[in-house]
Amino acid sequence: MLNRKLALPVAGLLAGVLLAGCGSSDDSDDKNTVKVAISAKLEAFAPLLVGMELGSYADQDLDVEIVTAAPSDAMVLLATGEVDAVFSAPSAAFFNAVSGGSPIKIVAPGMFPPENSRSGLWVSKDLAPGGTFDPEKLRGETVATAVGAGAPVSMVLEEELERSGVSAEDVKFQTMGATDILVALESGAVKAGWLSDPVWLEAEKSDDLTFAFGQPEDITMGAVLFGPTLLEKDRDKGARLLAGMRSAVADHLQGAYHDDPEVRAALIEQLEISEDQLDKLPELVFPPDLAYPAGLTDRYQATYARQKGVLVYSDPLPEDEVIDADLAK
C-alpha cells in the first residue's frame, strides 16, 4: 500500500527547523553563488543543466552550485536556507510546509510531456486484450509507482481512473523503485505500473506490455521552488536565476533541440549518457515564459485531500500563497 504518512513527518520537521535560524548561502562572501537542489541529473532539469553548460547563468553573473538530495531532504534544505532553490514537484509535503508557515513557493513550472512520450502507466496484456487498455480491468489490481501518496503522479492516475468510472479506492497502490517496477511488470508480479523516463524505453521492447496513458500535455508534474533567500532576502538574485533559466529555455530548449550540436553535447555531458541513449529520448516541452498553469495547484490539493492522512490542513491554499509569479516576469 502507499505510504500515506510520508508527508506528515516531513511537514513536522520543516515546522521545527524553520525556527532554527540556519544560515543561507547568502551568508557566504560570494553573493553570486546560488545553490540548487535536484534529485538526479535528468533531462527534466535541462533548463538548469544546459543553462549551466552554455553560459545562461554566467550571463546573469551567477555561479550555480548543484546539490543532489532526495525530494524530502531538499524541502528541508530549502526551508532552512541551506539551498536557495529546488527543482522538484508540488507534493503534499510542499503544501503542508506552506500551510505551516514555511517561506517557500513555486516560481516556475517543470517540463511538459511531448506527444511521443510514453512515460506513464504500462499494463500487462491481461489488462489490454488485443492491445487496447480497458480501465475496468484495473479494479482490484495493484498499481506500482515510484512515489507514494501525496505526489503529482497520484493526481494523474486518480483523474484518469475517475474519467473511466474507476475509483482510486478500487485499486491498490504499491511503492517501489523505478527500475523495479519494470521488472515487476515483466515478471507478472504486478499488472500495472507507472514508468518514467527513460525506463519506459525498455517496456516498448516487450510484446507483453502495453502503454495505457501518460501525463496530460497541459500539466506539469514538476516545479521550481524558491526558499527564503531568493523570495525574501535577495529577490534580485532570484530574478536573475529565472532570467538565466528563461534564456536557456528560449535559446536552447525549443523544438527539436536534440539536433542542436551545442545542446546535444551539453546534455550528453551533464546526463552522462551516450549519443544513442539521447537519440531514444523525446524532446521535452519547456514553456519559454516560465508560466505555471492556472488552477493546477487546486487540482493537486483536491487529490491529496482525498488521500487519507496526507494533508495536515483542511481548507485549500489559494494560488497566491503557493505561487510567486512576479519573479519570472
C-alpha positions in Angstrom: 0.0 0.0 0.0 1.0 3.6 -0.4 2.9 5.2 2.5 0.2 7.7 3.3 2.1 9.0 6.3 5.0 10.2 4.3 4.1 13.9 4.2 3.5 14.2 7.9 7.0 13.8 9.4 8.4 16.0 6.6 5.9 18.7 7.5 6.7 18.4 11.2 10.4 18.5 10.5 10.0 21.6 8.3 8.0 23.4 11.0 10.7 22.6 13.6 13.7 23.7 11.6 12.1 27.0 10.4 12.8 28.4 13.8 16.4 27.2 14.0 17.8 30.2 12.1 20.1 28.2 9.9 22.4 30.2 7.7 21.7 30.5 4.0 24.0 30.5 1.0 23.9 34.3 1.1 25.9 34.2 4.3 29.0 33.4 2.2 31.3 36.1 0.7 30.2 35.1 -2.8 26.9 36.9 -3.3 26.6 35.4 -6.8 26.6 31.8 -5.8 23.2 30.1 -5.9 22.7 26.6 -4.6 20.0 24.5 -6.4 18.9 21.0 -5.3 17.9 18.3 -7.7 17.2 14.6 -7.1 19.4 13.4 -10.0 20.7 14.7 -13.4 17.6 14.2 -15.6 16.6 15.8 -18.8 13.6 17.2 -17.0 16.1 19.6 -15.4 17.6 20.7 -18.7 16.8 24.4 -18.2 19.3 24.2 -15.3 21.8 21.8 -16.6 22.0 23.0 -20.2 22.0 26.6 -19.0 25.0 25.9 -16.8 26.9 24.3 -19.7 26.1 27.1 -22.2 26.5 30.1 -20.0 22.9 31.2 -19.4 23.6 31.8 -15.7 27.1 33.1 -16.2 25.5 35.9 -18.3 23.5 36.8 -15.2 26.7 36.8 -13.0 25.6 33.7 -11.2 27.6 30.6 -10.3 25.2 27.7 -9.9 26.1 25.0 -7.4 24.2 21.7 -7.7 23.2 19.9 -4.6 21.9 16.3 -5.0 19.2 15.5 -2.5 16.1 13.3 -2.2 12.9 15.4 -2.6 12.0 15.2 1.1 15.5 16.2 2.2 15.6 19.0 -0.4 12.4 20.5 1.1 14.1 20.8 4.5 17.3 22.3 3.0 15.1 24.8 1.1 13.1 25.9 4.1 16.2 26.4 6.2 18.1 28.3 3.5 20.7 25.7 3.1 19.8 25.7 -0.6 18.3 28.5 -2.5 16.1 26.7 -4.9 14.8 23.2 -5.6 13.7 21.5 -8.9 11.1 19.1 -7.6 7.4 18.6 -7.5 4.4 20.2 -5.8 3.9 17.3 -3.4 1.7 17.2 -0.4 4.8 17.8 1.7 5.2 21.1 -0.1 1.7 22.2 0.5 1.9 21.1 4.2 5.0 23.1 4.6 3.4 26.2 3.2 0.4 25.8 5.3 2.7 25.6 8.4 4.3 28.9 7.5 7.4 27.7 5.6 8.6 30.6 3.3 8.8 28.5 0.1 6.8 29.0 -3.1 6.5 27.8 -6.7 8.1 30.3 -9.1 8.2 28.4 -12.4 6.9 25.1 -13.9 8.8 22.0 -14.7 8.6 20.3 -18.1 5.5 19.3 -20.1 5.4 15.9 -21.9 5.8 15.7 -25.7 3.3 13.9 -27.8 5.5 10.9 -28.4 6.4 10.4 -24.8 5.4 7.0 -23.3 6.2 7.9 -19.8 3.1 6.8 -17.9 1.0 3.8 -16.9 2.1 0.5 -18.5 0.0 -2.6 -18.2 0.2 -6.3 -18.9 -1.6 -7.8 -21.9 -4.1 -9.3 -19.5 -5.4 -5.7 -18.9 -5.1 -4.7 -22.5 -6.7 -7.5 -24.6 -5.9 -7.0 -28.3 -3.6 -4.1 -27.3 -6.5 -2.0 -26.1 -6.4 -0.9 -22.5 -9.5 -1.5 -20.5 -9.5 0.6 -17.3 -12.3 -1.5 -15.8 -9.8 -4.3 -15.5 -7.8 -2.3 -13.0 -10.4 -3.0 -10.3 -8.8 -5.0 -7.6 -5.4 -4.8 -9.2 -2.1 -3.4 -7.8 -0.6 -0.3 -9.5 3.2 0.2 -8.8 4.6 3.7 -8.7 8.0 5.1 -7.7 6.3 7.6 -5.3 3.7 7.2 -2.7 0.5 9.2 -1.9 0.8 13.0 -2.0 2.8 13.1 -5.2 1.7 14.7 -8.6 1.6 11.3 -10.4 -1.1 10.2 -8.0 -3.3 13.1 -9.3 -2.7 12.0 -12.9 -3.6 8.4 -12.0 -6.7 9.3 -10.0 -8.1 11.7 -12.5 -7.6 9.3 -15.4 -9.2 6.5 -13.4 -12.2 8.7 -12.5 -12.7 9.6 -16.1 -13.1 5.9 -16.8 -15.5 5.3 -14.0 -13.0 3.6 -11.8 -12.4 5.0 -8.3 -8.9 5.1 -6.7 -10.5 3.1 -3.9 -10.9 0.3 -6.3 -7.2 0.0 -6.9 -4.3 -1.0 -4.6 -1.1 1.0 -4.9 2.4 -0.2 -4.1 5.6 1.9 -4.0 8.8 0.5 -5.4 11.9 1.7 -7.3 11.6 3.0 -10.8 13.5 0.1 -12.4 12.0 -2.4 -10.0 8.6 -1.5 -11.5 9.6 -2.7 -14.9 11.0 -5.9 -13.5 7.7 -6.5 -11.6 5.7 -5.9 -14.8 7.8 -8.2 -16.9 7.7 -11.0 -14.2 4.0 -10.6 -13.7 4.3 -9.6 -10.0 2.2 -6.6 -10.8 0.0 -6.0 -13.9 0.2 -2.2 -13.9 2.9 0.3 -13.1 4.0 3.9 -13.8 7.2 4.0 -15.8 9.1 7.3 -16.2 12.0 8.4 -18.5 14.0 6.5 -19.6 12.7 3.3 -18.1 9.7 3.1 -20.5 12.0 2.7 -23.4 12.7 -0.8 -22.3 9.0 -1.5 -21.9 8.5 -0.7 -25.5 10.6 -3.7 -26.5 8.2 -6.1 -24.7 5.3 -7.8 -26.5 3.7 -8.4 -23.2 3.3 -4.8 -22.1 1.0 -2.0 -23.4 1.1 1.7 -22.8 -2.2 2.7 -21.2 -1.9 6.5 -20.6 0.6 9.2 -19.6 0.9 12.7 -18.2 -1.6 15.0 -19.9 0.1 17.5 -22.2 -1.4 20.5 -20.4 0.0 19.9 -17.0 3.5 19.7 -15.4 4.3 17.4 -12.6 7.4 19.4 -11.7 8.1 22.9 -10.4 10.9 25.3 -9.5 10.7 26.1 -5.8 12.3 29.1 -4.1 13.0 29.4 -0.4 13.5 32.4 1.9 16.8 33.5 0.4 15.5 34.2 -3.1 11.9 35.1 -2.1 12.8 37.5 0.7 16.5 38.2 1.3 17.7 38.6 -2.2 14.9 38.7 -4.8 17.2 40.2 -7.3 19.3 37.0 -7.3 16.1 35.0 -7.7 15.0 37.2 -10.6 18.5 36.7 -12.2 18.3 32.9 -11.8 14.9 32.8 -13.5 16.2 35.2 -16.2 19.0 32.7 -16.9 16.5 29.9 -16.9 14.3 31.7 -19.3 17.3 32.4 -21.6 18.3 28.7 -21.5 14.8 27.6 -22.4 14.1 30.2 -25.1 17.6 30.0 -26.8 18.4 26.3 -26.5 15.4 24.1 -25.5 12.7 24.7 -28.1 11.5 22.3 -30.8 14.0 19.6 -31.9 16.7 20.8 -29.5 18.5 17.4 -29.6 19.6 18.3 -33.1 21.5 21.4 -31.9 25.2 20.4 -31.6 25.8 22.6 -28.5 22.7 21.4 -26.7 23.4 17.8 -27.6 26.9 18.0 -26.2 25.7 19.7 -23.1 23.0 17.1 -22.4 25.4 14.2 -23.0 28.0 15.8 -20.7 25.5 16.6 -17.9 23.3 13.5 -18.1 26.3 11.2 -18.6 24.6 9.3 -21.4 25.7 8.2 -24.9 24.6 9.6 -28.2 22.4 6.6 -28.8 20.7 6.9 -25.5 19.9 10.6 -26.1 18.5 9.7 -29.6 16.0 7.4 -28.0 14.6 10.1 -25.7 11.9 12.5 -26.9 12.5 16.2 -26.6 10.5 17.6 -23.7 8.4 20.8 -23.7 9.6 23.8 -21.7 7.5 26.9 -21.7 9.7 29.9 -22.5 7.5 32.3 -20.4 8.0 30.1 -17.3 4.3 30.4 -16.6 2.9 27.9 -14.1 -0.6 26.6 -15.2 -3.5 28.4 -13.6 -5.6 26.2 -11.3 -3.1 23.3 -11.2 -2.3 23.7 -7.5 -6.0 23.5 -6.8 -6.2 20.2 -8.6 -3.2 18.8 -6.7 -4.7 19.8 -3.4 -8.0 18.3 -4.2 -6.4 14.9 -5.0 -4.2 15.0 -1.8 -7.2 15.9 0.3 -8.9 12.7 -0.8 -5.9 10.6 0.2 -6.4 9.9 3.9 -3.8 11.3 6.3 -1.7 13.1 3.6 -2.6 16.8 4.1 -2.4 18.3 7.6 -4.8 21.1 6.9 -8.4 21.3 5.7 -9.0 24.4 3.6 -7.2 24.5 0.3 -4.4 27.1 0.0 -5.1 29.8 -2.6 -2.7 30.1 -5.5 -1.1 33.4 -4.3 0.0 31.6 -1.2 1.8 28.8 -3.0 3.0 30.6 -6.2 5.1 33.7 -6.7 4.6 34.6 -10.3 6.2 38.1 -10.1 9.8 36.9 -10.1 9.6 35.2 -13.5 8.2 38.3 -15.2 
